[in-house]
Amino acid sequence: MIRATLAYGGVNPVTHARVVSSETAARVVAVMSTAGLYENSGEWAYRVGVPAKSGVGGGVVAVVPGRFALATFAPPLDEAGNSVRGQLAIEKVVHDTGANMFLSAQPASAPVAEIPAR
């Protein structure tokens, strides 16, 4: 349940009890985003766009702040120590739900607002 608690800024979504401070939740999610999948963290952030943390046993936890969290368990691991199938499953859910935090919700063909000159 900690993954959902992190997604909701430190508040357990079932009991509504604050488990950790919002600052702690933000720090954990930020570290997950930058180092959670070892040397593949940057590629994951670019390709999938959500913070995640893997374990060398085959588990992967992903957090979409303010929306949801999910976890998988599926050995075998890739060269970096991350679950191959777990990454694929999370990537599909994130793609299907439009949860990539780095993709704009606005279509590319939308007009760009101009900033007036001063």
Contacts in CASP RR format, 6 or more apart in sequence:
PFRMAT RR
TARGET T0000
AUTHOR 0000-0000-0000
METHOD contacts of the structure
MODEL  1
MIRATLAYGGVNPVTHARVVSSETAARVVAVMSTAGLYENSGEWAYRVGV
PAKSGVGGGVVAVVPGRFALATFAPPLDEAGNSVRGQLAIEKVVHDTGAN
MFLSAQPASAPVAEIPAR
1 12 0 8 1.000
1 14 0 8 1.000
2 19 0 8 1.000
3 61 0 8 1.000
3 62 0 8 1.000
3 63 0 8 1.000
3 69 0 8 1.000
3 70 0 8 1.000
3 71 0 8 1.000
4 12 0 8 1.000
4 13 0 8 1.000
4 14 0 8 1.000
4 68 0 8 1.000
4 69 0 8 1.000
5 11 0 8 1.000
5 12 0 8 1.000
5 13 0 8 1.000
5 19 0 8 1.000
5 20 0 8 1.000
5 25 0 8 1.000
6 25 0 8 1.000
6 28 0 8 1.000
6 29 0 8 1.000
6 63 0 8 1.000
6 65 0 8 1.000
6 69 0 8 1.000
7 13 0 8 1.000
7 63 0 8 1.000
7 64 0 8 1.000
7 65 0 8 1.000
7 66 0 8 1.000
7 67 0 8 1.000
7 68 0 8 1.000
7 69 0 8 1.000
8 66 0 8 1.000
9 20 0 8 1.000
9 22 0 8 1.000
9 25 0 8 1.000
9 26 0 8 1.000
9 65 0 8 1.000
9 66 0 8 1.000
10 18 0 8 1.000
10 19 0 8 1.000
10 20 0 8 1.000
10 21 0 8 1.000
10 22 0 8 1.000
10 24 0 8 1.000
10 25 0 8 1.000
11 17 0 8 1.000
11 18 0 8 1.000
11 19 0 8 1.000
12 18 0 8 1.000
12 19 0 8 1.000
20 28 0 8 1.000
29 51 0 8 1.000
29 63 0 8 1.000
29 65 0 8 1.000
30 51 0 8 1.000
32 51 0 8 1.000
32 52 0 8 1.000
32 53 0 8 1.000
32 61 0 8 1.000
32 63 0 8 1.000
33 41 0 8 1.000
33 45 0 8 1.000
33 51 0 8 1.000
33 52 0 8 1.000
34 41 0 8 1.000
34 42 0 8 1.000
34 45 0 8 1.000
35 41 0 8 1.000
36 51 0 8 1.000
36 52 0 8 1.000
36 53 0 8 1.000
36 54 0 8 1.000
37 44 0 8 1.000
37 52 0 8 1.000
37 53 0 8 1.000
37 54 0 8 1.000
37 60 0 8 1.000
37 80 0 8 1.000
37 82 0 8 1.000
37 87 0 8 1.000
38 54 0 8 1.000
38 80 0 8 1.000
38 81 0 8 1.000
38 82 0 8 1.000
39 80 0 8 1.000
40 78 0 8 1.000
40 80 0 8 1.000
40 82 0 8 1.000
44 52 0 8 1.000
44 87 0 8 1.000
45 102 0 8 1.000
46 102 0 8 1.000
47 91 0 8 1.000
48 62 0 8 1.000
48 87 0 8 1.000
48 90 0 8 1.000
48 91 0 8 1.000
48 94 0 8 1.000
48 95 0 8 1.000
48 100 0 8 1.000
49 94 0 8 1.000
49 99 0 8 1.000
49 100 0 8 1.000
49 101 0 8 1.000
49 102 0 8 1.000
49 103 0 8 1.000
50 62 0 8 1.000
50 63 0 8 1.000
50 64 0 8 1.000
50 90 0 8 1.000
50 94 0 8 1.000
50 99 0 8 1.000
50 100 0 8 1.000
50 101 0 8 1.000
51 62 0 8 1.000
51 63 0 8 1.000
51 65 0 8 1.000
52 60 0 8 1.000
52 61 0 8 1.000
52 62 0 8 1.000
52 63 0 8 1.000
52 90 0 8 1.000
53 60 0 8 1.000
53 61 0 8 1.000
54 60 0 8 1.000
54 61 0 8 1.000
54 81 0 8 1.000
54 82 0 8 1.000
54 83 0 8 1.000
54 87 0 8 1.000
55 81 0 8 1.000
55 82 0 8 1.000
55 83 0 8 1.000
56 77 0 8 1.000
56 81 0 8 1.000
57 73 0 8 1.000
57 75 0 8 1.000
57 77 0 8 1.000
57 83 0 8 1.000
58 73 0 8 1.000
58 74 0 8 1.000
58 75 0 8 1.000
58 77 0 8 1.000
58 81 0 8 1.000
58 82 0 8 1.000
58 83 0 8 1.000
58 86 0 8 1.000
59 71 0 8 1.000
59 72 0 8 1.000
59 73 0 8 1.000
59 74 0 8 1.000
59 83 0 8 1.000
59 86 0 8 1.000
60 71 0 8 1.000
60 72 0 8 1.000
60 73 0 8 1.000
60 82 0 8 1.000
60 83 0 8 1.000
60 86 0 8 1.000
60 87 0 8 1.000
60 90 0 8 1.000
61 69 0 8 1.000
61 70 0 8 1.000
61 71 0 8 1.000
62 69 0 8 1.000
62 70 0 8 1.000
62 71 0 8 1.000
62 90 0 8 1.000
62 94 0 8 1.000
63 69 0 8 1.000
64 94 0 8 1.000
64 97 0 8 1.000
64 99 0 8 1.000
64 101 0 8 1.000
65 101 0 8 1.000
67 97 0 8 1.000
67 99 0 8 1.000
68 97 0 8 1.000
68 99 0 8 1.000
70 90 0 8 1.000
70 93 0 8 1.000
72 83 0 8 1.000
72 85 0 8 1.000
72 86 0 8 1.000
72 89 0 8 1.000
72 90 0 8 1.000
73 83 0 8 1.000
73 86 0 8 1.000
74 83 0 8 1.000
74 84 0 8 1.000
74 85 0 8 1.000
74 86 0 8 1.000
74 89 0 8 1.000
75 83 0 8 1.000
76 83 0 8 1.000
76 84 0 8 1.000
77 83 0 8 1.000
77 84 0 8 1.000
78 84 0 8 1.000
78 87 0 8 1.000
93 99 0 8 1.000
94 100 0 8 1.000
END
